[in-house]
């Protein structure tokens, strides 16, 4: 049976334009509230049965969504408890629908004009058609003649698809994975001297896990920085700001010194299946989309693993009595840690990639949302690494850069996760330090600006710009220390 010619980034996720999307989770009437102080145990016990916490209940301010069913009761409770609180989003569904309308042209083009599979990418077909390719796909201008007369032959019109789809890419709105991947492939093609693309794995649903490498005059001894985004599906600002960084590293001449002295390995979407699912079905989905064979998963048929609870350092050091936010063995909860460490394709792929480059990486950065925080290990317990003062001082330096780049709009808190957020086991940050022995490890919580995971698109370039300054400062600090 012949294999079809297909481009992974043109997934037929929907059947028609916005009006006829496949069934979506409806958040009509759901509200986002934010109270002005931490909760005590009694308040937490009550509200945990009524709301979905978007931030840690013990933070200085606490954000949570409430359903129409519980809305009046929760408002009354907060008033009786003398809470000062703000209604940040009156109707979550309205915000979600606004996001869809903003992407009308992109959605319409992808949904109406193509019938393709998610199993292969044009870049993959090209690389497999050329003899003696390296592990990284070397960028070059491509044409139909680059593909031999095999079952994977690609036409000029299909190559033009890459150009067309990638043309939707900008930082004025949030994009689907097809657009981001097409844009990454185009970058690799157009900047062959210093941009390379690599598939480091496949997800449970068959999507590529793509790392883009940016660096001039690379060598095994040249230090590298690994940057990971999109580990939690609903945190759209993470891939958006990470791709903004990619674009700046490639196209901004003022950053040439960085890519001359450092190699950047950037994974903008670590959770491709989950990210795609938030665009088609459930905007507030957090986990991946895997269905493991554990007893409880088989019993409940609840999908998904929290990829930031699945890493094999201090994995599963929780009990059923612990706060589920730390990690849980219950598959229906958002922080399900999986049936075992590295049970998931995505965490396996990044682990294998990092360990295949021993002593290469001076830093590991993971971008999350939301909270405006810069955190260093450890996250699994209320402990600090031996060189925590150095990491803290550098974190303060990074926060100062963000504050200046934001013109005073963004103040980031600095500390360990256990001291300024909450403890969590099985995170990528702890593994990067505890197993991969990477020194400068930071987990960045990007700002929510009162809207939490639904940060308006008008903030994308602002957050991207401040991240670039943070990475510039981090890079210079690393180069001054090695």
C-alpha positions as CSV (number, residue, x, y, z in Angstrom):
1,X,0.0,0.0,0.0
2,X,1.4,3.3,-1.0
3,X,2.2,5.9,1.6
4,X,0.4,9.2,1.0
5,X,2.2,12.5,0.6
6,X,1.5,14.5,3.6
7,X,2.5,17.5,5.7
8,X,2.2,17.1,9.5
9,X,1.6,20.7,10.2
10,X,-1.6,20.7,8.1
11,X,-3.7,18.6,10.4
12,X,-7.4,18.5,9.5
13,X,-8.5,19.3,13.0
14,X,-11.9,20.8,12.1
15,X,-14.4,20.2,9.3
16,X,-15.5,23.7,8.5
17,X,-14.8,27.3,9.4
18,X,-15.4,28.6,12.9
19,X,-19.2,28.3,12.8
20,X,-19.0,24.6,12.4
21,X,-16.2,23.5,14.7
22,X,-16.2,20.0,16.1
23,X,-17.8,19.9,19.5
24,X,-15.9,22.0,22.0
25,X,-16.0,22.3,25.7
26,X,-18.3,25.2,26.5
27,X,-17.2,27.6,29.2
28,X,-20.3,29.9,28.9
29,X,-21.0,31.6,32.2
30,X,-17.7,30.5,33.8
31,X,-16.0,33.4,35.5
32,X,-12.4,34.1,36.6
33,X,-12.1,35.7,40.1
34,X,-9.1,36.9,42.0
35,X,-9.0,37.4,45.7
36,X,-6.5,39.7,47.4
37,X,-4.9,37.4,50.0
38,X,-4.0,33.8,50.7
39,X,-6.6,31.3,51.8
40,X,-6.7,29.7,55.2
41,X,-7.3,26.0,55.6
42,X,-11.1,26.4,56.2
43,X,-11.5,28.7,53.2
44,X,-9.4,26.3,51.0
45,X,-11.5,23.3,52.1
46,X,-14.7,25.1,51.2
47,X,-13.6,26.6,47.9
48,X,-11.8,23.5,46.6
49,X,-15.2,21.9,46.2
50,X,-16.6,24.8,44.3
51,X,-13.9,26.3,42.1
52,X,-10.9,25.4,39.8
53,X,-7.8,27.1,41.2
54,X,-5.6,28.7,38.5
55,X,-3.0,29.8,41.0
56,X,-1.7,28.4,44.3
57,X,-4.2,28.9,47.1
58,X,-1.5,30.2,49.4
59,X,-0.2,32.9,47.0
60,X,-0.4,36.6,47.9
61,X,-3.4,36.7,45.5
62,X,-5.4,33.7,44.4
63,X,-7.1,33.3,41.0
64,X,-9.8,30.7,40.3
65,X,-12.6,30.0,37.9
66,X,-16.1,29.2,39.0
67,X,-18.9,27.5,37.0
68,X,-22.4,28.9,36.5
69,X,-23.7,26.3,38.9
70,X,-21.6,27.6,41.8
71,X,-21.2,31.2,40.9
72,X,-23.8,32.8,43.1
73,X,-22.8,30.7,46.1
74,X,-19.1,31.5,45.7
75,X,-19.7,35.2,45.4
76,X,-21.9,35.2,48.5
77,X,-19.2,33.2,50.4
78,X,-16.5,35.6,49.5
79,X,-18.6,38.6,50.6
80,X,-19.4,36.9,53.9
81,X,-15.7,36.2,54.4
82,X,-14.9,39.9,53.8
83,X,-12.7,39.1,50.8
84,X,-11.8,41.9,48.5
85,X,-12.0,40.3,45.1
86,X,-12.1,41.2,41.5
87,X,-14.1,39.8,38.6
88,X,-11.2,39.4,36.1
89,X,-13.2,37.7,33.3
90,X,-17.0,37.8,33.4
91,X,-17.4,35.0,30.8
92,X,-14.6,32.7,29.8
93,X,-16.4,31.5,26.7
94,X,-16.6,35.0,25.3
95,X,-12.8,35.3,25.6
96,X,-12.3,31.9,24.0
97,X,-14.6,32.8,21.1
98,X,-12.8,36.1,20.6
99,X,-9.6,34.1,20.2
100,X,-11.2,32.1,17.4
101,X,-12.5,35.1,15.6
102,X,-9.0,36.6,15.7
103,X,-7.7,33.6,13.9
104,X,-10.6,33.4,11.4
105,X,-8.4,33.6,8.2
106,X,-5.9,31.1,9.5
107,X,-8.5,28.6,10.6
108,X,-10.5,28.9,7.4
109,X,-7.4,28.3,5.2
110,X,-6.3,25.3,7.2
111,X,-9.7,23.8,7.5
112,X,-11.2,24.3,4.0
113,X,-8.3,23.8,1.6
114,X,-6.4,20.8,2.8
115,X,-6.8,17.0,3.3
116,X,-3.6,15.8,4.8
117,X,-2.2,13.6,7.6
118,X,-0.3,14.6,10.8
119,X,2.1,11.7,10.4
120,X,4.9,13.3,8.4
121,X,6.3,16.7,7.7
122,X,7.6,18.1,4.4
123,X,10.9,18.6,6.1
124,X,11.0,15.0,7.3
125,X,10.2,13.7,3.7
126,X,12.9,15.9,2.3
127,X,15.5,14.8,4.8
128,X,14.8,11.1,4.3
129,X,15.0,11.6,0.5
130,X,18.6,13.0,0.6
131,X,21.5,10.7,1.1
132,X,23.9,11.2,4.1
133,X,21.8,13.8,6.0
134,X,23.0,14.7,9.4
135,X,20.9,14.2,12.5
136,X,19.9,17.9,12.3
137,X,18.1,18.8,9.1
138,X,20.3,21.3,7.4
139,X,18.3,24.3,6.1
140,X,18.3,25.0,2.4
141,X,16.0,26.3,-0.3
142,X,13.9,23.4,-1.4
143,X,12.1,22.5,-4.5
144,X,10.2,19.6,-6.0
145,X,13.4,18.4,-7.7
146,X,14.9,17.6,-4.3
147,X,12.5,14.7,-3.9
148,X,13.2,11.5,-5.9
149,X,10.6,9.5,-7.7
150,X,9.5,7.6,-4.5
151,X,6.3,7.3,-2.7
152,X,7.0,10.5,-0.8
153,X,7.5,12.7,-3.8
154,X,6.4,16.3,-3.0
155,X,5.0,18.7,-5.6
156,X,5.8,22.3,-6.0
157,X,2.3,23.2,-4.9
158,X,2.9,21.3,-1.6
159,X,6.1,23.2,-1.0
160,X,4.2,26.4,-1.6
161,X,1.9,25.3,1.2
162,X,4.8,25.7,3.6
163,X,5.3,29.3,2.4
164,X,1.6,30.1,2.6
165,X,0.9,28.5,6.0
166,X,4.1,30.0,7.5
167,X,3.0,33.4,6.3
168,X,0.3,33.4,8.9
169,X,3.0,33.5,11.6
170,X,3.2,36.7,13.6
171,X,3.0,37.8,17.2
172,X,-0.3,39.7,17.1
173,X,-2.3,36.6,17.9
174,X,-1.9,33.0,19.0
175,X,-1.3,30.3,16.3
176,X,-2.1,26.7,15.7
177,X,0.7,24.2,15.7
178,X,0.5,23.8,11.9
179,X,1.5,27.4,11.5
180,X,4.3,27.3,14.0
181,X,5.8,24.2,12.6
182,X,5.6,25.5,9.0
183,X,7.3,28.7,10.1
184,X,10.0,26.7,11.9
185,X,10.6,24.7,8.7
186,X,10.8,27.8,6.6
187,X,13.3,29.4,9.0
188,X,15.5,26.3,8.7
189,X,15.3,26.4,4.9
190,X,16.1,30.1,4.6
191,X,18.9,30.3,7.1
192,X,20.8,27.1,6.4
193,X,24.1,28.4,7.8
194,X,23.0,28.6,11.4
195,X,19.5,27.3,11.8
196,X,18.8,23.6,11.9
197,X,15.7,21.6,12.7
198,X,15.4,18.2,14.4
199,X,12.6,15.9,15.2
200,X,13.5,14.4,18.6
201,X,10.5,12.2,19.0
202,X,6.8,11.6,18.2
203,X,3.8,12.0,20.5
204,X,1.2,9.4,21.3
205,X,-1.0,10.9,18.5
206,X,1.9,10.9,16.0
207,X,2.9,14.5,16.0
208,X,6.5,15.5,15.7
209,X,8.4,17.0,18.7
210,X,10.6,19.6,17.0
211,X,13.7,21.3,18.3
212,X,15.3,24.2,16.4
213,X,19.0,24.9,16.9
214,X,20.4,28.4,16.3
215,X,24.1,29.0,16.4
216,X,27.0,30.1,14.3
217,X,30.2,28.1,14.0
218,X,28.9,25.3,16.2
219,X,31.1,22.7,17.8
220,X,30.8,20.1,20.5
221,X,32.7,22.4,22.9
222,X,30.6,25.4,22.3
223,X,28.2,25.9,25.3
224,X,24.5,25.6,24.7
225,X,21.2,26.8,26.3
226,X,18.2,24.6,26.1
227,X,14.8,26.4,26.2
228,X,11.5,24.6,26.5
229,X,8.0,26.0,26.1
230,X,4.5,24.7,25.9
231,X,4.7,21.9,28.4
232,X,1.2,22.7,29.6
233,X,-1.2,22.9,26.7
234,X,-3.4,25.9,27.8
235,X,-0.5,28.2,28.5
236,X,-0.5,29.7,25.0
237,X,1.8,32.6,25.9
238,X,4.6,30.2,26.4
239,X,5.0,29.0,22.8
240,X,4.1,32.5,21.6
241,X,6.9,34.1,23.6
242,X,9.4,31.3,22.8
243,X,8.8,31.6,19.1
244,X,9.2,35.4,19.4
245,X,12.7,34.6,20.9
246,X,13.5,32.3,18.0
247,X,12.6,35.0,15.5
248,X,14.8,37.6,17.3
249,X,17.8,35.2,17.5
250,X,17.5,34.5,13.8
251,X,16.7,38.0,12.5
252,X,17.9,40.6,15.0
253,X,21.5,41.6,14.2
254,X,22.0,43.0,17.7
255,X,21.9,39.4,19.0
256,X,24.5,38.0,16.6
257,X,27.1,38.0,19.4
258,X,24.9,35.5,21.4
259,X,24.6,33.0,18.6
260,X,28.3,33.3,17.8
261,X,29.2,32.3,21.3
262,X,26.3,30.0,22.3
263,X,24.2,27.4,20.7
264,X,20.4,27.7,21.4
265,X,18.3,24.6,21.3
266,X,14.7,25.6,21.5
267,X,11.6,23.4,21.8
268,X,8.7,25.8,21.5
269,X,5.9,23.2,21.9
270,X,6.8,20.3,24.2
271,X,3.2,19.1,24.3
272,X,2.0,19.1,20.7
273,X,-1.0,16.9,21.2
274,X,-2.3,18.9,24.1
275,X,-1.6,22.2,22.4
276,X,-3.5,21.1,19.3
277,X,-6.4,19.9,21.5
278,X,-6.7,23.4,23.1
279,X,-7.2,24.9,19.7
280,X,-9.9,22.4,18.6
281,X,-11.7,21.1,21.7
282,X,-10.9,22.3,25.2
283,X,-9.1,25.7,25.5
284,X,-8.4,25.0,29.2
285,X,-6.7,21.5,28.8
286,X,-3.4,21.2,30.6
287,X,-2.0,17.6,30.1
288,X,-0.9,15.7,27.0
289,X,-3.5,13.4,25.3
290,X,-2.1,10.0,26.1
291,X,-4.2,7.1,27.5
292,X,-1.9,4.8,29.5
293,X,-2.6,1.3,30.6
294,X,-2.6,1.8,34.4
295,X,-5.5,0.3,36.3
296,X,-7.0,3.6,37.2
297,X,-6.8,4.9,33.7
298,X,-8.3,1.8,32.3
299,X,-11.1,2.1,34.9
300,X,-11.8,5.8,34.4
301,X,-10.7,6.3,30.7
302,X,-9.3,9.7,31.8
303,X,-6.8,10.9,29.3
304,X,-3.6,12.8,29.7
305,X,-0.5,13.1,31.9
306,X,0.9,16.3,33.3
307,X,4.3,16.3,31.6
308,X,5.8,18.5,34.4
309,X,5.1,15.8,36.9
310,X,6.5,13.0,34.8
311,X,10.3,13.5,34.9
312,X,12.4,10.9,36.7
313,X,13.9,13.0,39.5
314,X,12.0,12.7,42.8
315,X,9.1,11.5,40.7
316,X,6.1,10.4,42.7
317,X,7.2,11.5,46.2
318,X,3.7,12.3,47.1
319,X,0.8,10.5,48.9
320,X,-2.9,10.6,48.4
321,X,-3.2,13.0,51.3
322,X,-0.9,15.6,49.7
323,X,-2.2,18.6,47.7
324,X,-2.8,17.2,44.2
325,X,-1.0,20.3,42.9
326,X,2.3,18.6,43.9
327,X,1.5,15.6,41.7
328,X,-1.0,12.8,41.9
329,X,-1.6,9.2,40.9
330,X,-5.3,9.9,40.1
331,X,-5.5,10.1,36.3
332,X,-8.6,12.3,36.1
333,X,-6.8,15.2,37.8
334,X,-4.9,17.8,36.0
335,X,-1.6,17.0,37.7
336,X,-1.6,13.2,37.1
337,X,2.0,12.2,37.1
338,X,1.7,9.1,34.9
339,X,2.1,5.4,35.6
340,X,5.9,5.9,36.1
341,X,8.8,8.3,35.5
342,X,9.3,9.1,31.9
343,X,6.2,7.1,30.9
344,X,5.4,9.7,28.2
345,X,6.8,10.1,24.7
346,X,7.5,13.8,25.2
347,X,9.5,13.6,28.4
348,X,11.5,10.6,27.0
349,X,12.3,12.6,23.9
350,X,13.7,15.6,25.8
351,X,15.6,13.4,28.3
352,X,17.2,11.4,25.5
353,X,18.2,14.5,23.6
354,X,19.7,16.2,26.6
355,X,21.7,13.1,27.7
356,X,22.9,12.6,24.2
357,X,24.8,15.9,24.5
358,X,26.7,15.5,27.8
359,X,28.3,18.7,29.2
360,X,26.8,20.7,26.3
361,X,24.2,22.7,28.2
362,X,25.1,25.5,30.6
363,X,21.5,26.4,31.1
364,X,18.0,24.9,30.9
365,X,15.0,27.3,30.8
366,X,11.4,26.3,30.9
367,X,8.6,28.8,30.3
368,X,5.3,28.5,32.0
369,X,2.2,30.7,32.7
370,X,1.3,32.4,34.9
371,X,2.6,34.3,37.9
372,X,5.5,36.6,37.0
373,X,8.2,34.5,38.8
374,X,11.7,33.3,38.2
375,X,12.4,30.1,40.1
376,X,15.4,27.9,40.6
377,X,15.7,24.4,42.1
378,X,14.5,22.7,44.1
379,X,10.8,22.3,43.3
380,X,10.2,18.9,44.9
381,X,10.8,20.0,48.5
382,X,11.6,23.0,50.6
383,X,15.3,22.7,49.9
384,X,17.9,24.7,48.0
385,X,20.8,23.7,45.9
386,X,24.3,24.5,47.3
387,X,24.9,27.4,44.9
388,X,21.5,28.9,45.4
389,X,22.8,32.3,46.2
390,X,24.5,32.5,42.8
391,X,21.3,31.4,41.1
392,X,19.2,33.8,43.2
393,X,21.5,36.8,42.4
394,X,21.4,36.0,38.7
395,X,17.6,35.5,38.9
396,X,17.4,39.0,40.4
397,X,19.5,40.3,37.6
398,X,17.2,38.7,35.1
399,X,14.1,40.2,36.9
400,X,15.7,43.6,36.7
401,X,16.2,43.2,33.0
402,X,12.5,42.3,32.6
403,X,11.4,45.3,34.7
404,X,13.5,47.7,32.6
405,X,12.4,46.1,29.3
406,X,8.8,46.3,30.3
407,X,9.2,50.0,31.3
408,X,8.2,49.2,34.9
409,X,5.1,47.1,34.0
410,X,6.5,43.7,35.0
411,X,7.9,42.8,38.4
412,X,9.0,39.2,38.7
413,X,9.5,37.5,42.1
414,X,12.6,35.4,42.5
415,X,13.2,32.3,44.6
416,X,12.7,28.5,44.8
417,X,9.4,27.1,43.7
418,X,8.8,25.8,47.2
419,X,9.3,29.2,48.7
420,X,7.4,31.5,46.3
421,X,5.0,29.1,44.7
422,X,4.4,25.4,45.7
423,X,6.3,22.2,45.8
424,X,5.9,19.8,42.9
425,X,7.6,16.5,42.1
426,X,8.8,15.2,38.8
427,X,9.5,18.6,37.1
428,X,11.8,19.2,34.2
429,X,13.7,21.9,36.2
430,X,14.6,19.5,39.0
431,X,15.6,16.8,36.6
432,X,17.8,19.2,34.6
433,X,19.7,20.0,37.7
434,X,19.6,16.8,39.6
435,X,20.3,14.3,36.8
436,X,21.6,16.3,33.8
437,X,23.8,18.4,36.1
438,X,23.0,21.6,34.3
439,X,23.9,24.6,36.4
440,X,21.7,27.5,35.4
441,X,18.2,26.1,35.6
442,X,15.2,28.4,35.8
443,X,11.5,27.9,35.6
444,X,9.9,31.1,34.4
445,X,6.2,31.9,35.1
446,X,5.1,34.5,32.6
447,X,2.7,37.2,33.5
448,X,-1.1,36.7,33.5
449,X,-2.1,40.4,33.7
450,X,-5.2,39.5,35.6
451,X,-6.4,37.1,32.8
452,X,-4.5,34.1,33.8
453,X,-4.1,31.5,31.1
454,X,-6.2,33.7,28.8
455,X,-3.7,36.4,28.4
456,X,-4.9,38.8,25.7
457,X,-3.0,38.7,22.4
458,X,-2.2,42.4,22.8
459,X,0.4,41.3,25.4
460,X,2.3,38.8,23.2
461,X,4.9,41.2,21.8
462,X,5.4,42.8,25.2
463,X,6.1,39.5,26.9
464,X,8.3,38.4,24.0
465,X,10.4,41.5,24.2
466,X,11.0,41.2,27.9
467,X,11.9,37.5,27.5
468,X,14.5,38.4,24.9
469,X,16.1,40.8,27.3
470,X,16.1,38.2,30.0
471,X,17.7,35.6,27.7
472,X,20.3,38.2,26.6
473,X,21.2,38.9,30.2
474,X,21.4,35.2,31.0
475,X,23.6,34.5,28.0
476,X,26.0,37.3,28.9
477,X,26.2,36.1,32.5
478,X,27.0,32.5,31.4
479,X,29.7,33.7,29.0
480,X,31.3,35.8,31.7
481,X,31.4,32.8,34.1
482,X,32.8,30.1,31.8
